[in-house]
């Protein structure tokens, strides 16, 4: 292994080494077992005999496995050092995990629901969670790392071939854990630069249309439908101005879903829980006042 090896090769080499050792030990044990059964079967040795111990044999079956285990450890440790040492020129992307989606923010502030990267370029991912523990997992690149609230974690990879690769959450994080998926889109450097300049990759502004984009980017659309369909959370359609029965400090009250109610529900969702729905919504600490206003405008437009 060397410092320029990509994460896929690092993990594959350690995996193949361990598989090779396991196969060799399996064959050795099987051959010895069959040989002993044939050589020392009762028909050849009807009378049991004492077997003298062998100091050399005992040393061999202690030292050899120890050396094998140490060799696997050393090879794995070298790979681990590479996995935790991203290249200095790696492209940095911030990853935000929330129940139940991923979002990716680039150096220029652009945010996307899929991770676009140029082929042949090392990519360092800074991992953040806004609610519970998630685990960012890209099987194709052999990388997986926990995403812990209040703590920044990281990993890196270098894609060598173009095409999509699946992203999963491998840590159970709630009801829709299995649907917390995205993709890495590996494209050429030219295509990546064009993607960065696309208008829809620009930072979100304000108004109903901006609120619609935010509802997708921030994961609101995962739990709240816009067409009246029942989901994990109340539908946005017809919500503004309606009467909502909520639980506040254990008591059932009826409130009007006005702008103040929507803002409070976004900033402090546990303070008033709509009756019939679970208390699953995380506090949206990263939202600005302009973004909250845009989301409110979007909800108001869904009559």
Buried (B, 14 or more C-beta within 10 A) or exposed (E): EEEEBBBBBBBBBBEEBEEEBEEEEEEEEEEEEEEEEEEEEEEEEEEEEEEEEEEEEEEEEEEEEEEBEEEBEEBBEBBEEBBEEBBEEBBBBBBBBBBBBBBBBBEEEBBBEBBBBBBBBBBBBBBBBBBBBBBBBBEBBBBBBBBBEEEEBBBBBBBEEEEBBEBBBBBEBBEBBEEBEBBBBBBEEEBBEEBBEEEEBEEBEBEBBBBBBBBEBBBBBBBBBBEEEEBBBBBBBEBBEEEBEBBEEEEEEEBEBBBEBBBBBBBEBEEBBBEEBEEBBBEBEEBEEEBBBBBBBBBBBBE
